[in-house]
């Protein structure tokens, strides 16, 4: 299983647009056969910081996610164009 967290920062004036993009992207991503978990959050006290927790069955499932139309429109052409900063943390299972 592949798990990671994506942290993005946005401008306050983009808050509603970001929420709309995330809602659509999360719903479509969760329908992918290889997507195990896709949950978008904001940070308490930091409403313009988004944290997305994602899990995929394997590398092929992650590749399929990144190649999907909803990722290309919602993330690449949407969120990525609005974000001020982006960090990804790959997670390793402990047990």
N, C-alpha and C positions, 0 to 999 in steps of 0.2 A: 504494500500500500504506500502511496505517496501522499504526504501531508505537508502543508505549508501555510504560512500566514502572509498576507499582503497588507501593508499599511500605506495609506495614501492620505495626503493633505490637500484640501480644497479651499477656495475662497468662500467666505460667508454668503456672498451673493449667488453662488452656484449651488447652494444647499438643496433646494428643491429639485433642480435638474439632476444632481447626483443621486438623490433618493429615488427619482423616477427611473434612472438608468439602472441602478442597483436592483430595484424591485423586478424589473424585466429580466435582467441578466441572471439573477438568482433563480427565478422561476424556471427559465429555460435551461439553465445549467443543471438543476436538480432533476430534470427529466432525462438527462443523458444516461445511457445504460452504465457507463463506467464511473459516474460521479457518485461518490459515497456521501459526501457532505459538502455543502456550500452555504455558509452563513455569513451574512454581512452585518457588521456592528458599527456603531459610533462609540467613541471613548467617552465615558462619563466626564462631564466638565469640558470636553473638547468636541463639540458637535461637528466640527469641520475636519476631524480626523476619522477616517474609515479604516476598519480592520476587517479583512475577509479571511475566514478560516475555510480551507479547502482540503478535501481528501478525494483521491482518485484510486481506482482499483490497481492501475499499473501505468507505466510510461505511455502505452498506446492509448489509454483512456485520456490521459492528460494531453497528449498530442491531438486527439480528436476534439477535445474541448477547445484548445487553442485554435484549431482550424475551423471551428463552427461559425456559422453566420452570426449567431447571437453574440459570440465573443468578439468577432471582428467589428460588429456595429456598436455593441454596448460598451465594450472595453476599449479596443484600439481606436475606433473613430469617435467614441464618446468620452468615457472616463479619462483616458490617457491624454486627451486634448484639454481637459479641464484641470488636471492635477498639478499641484505645485511641487510635490515630492512623492517618491514611491520607494518603498523598501520591501524586500521579500526575505522571509526567514524560513528555510527548509527545516523540517522537524524530523527527528529520529526517535523511533519508539524505544521506550525503556524496558517494557515487559510485553 
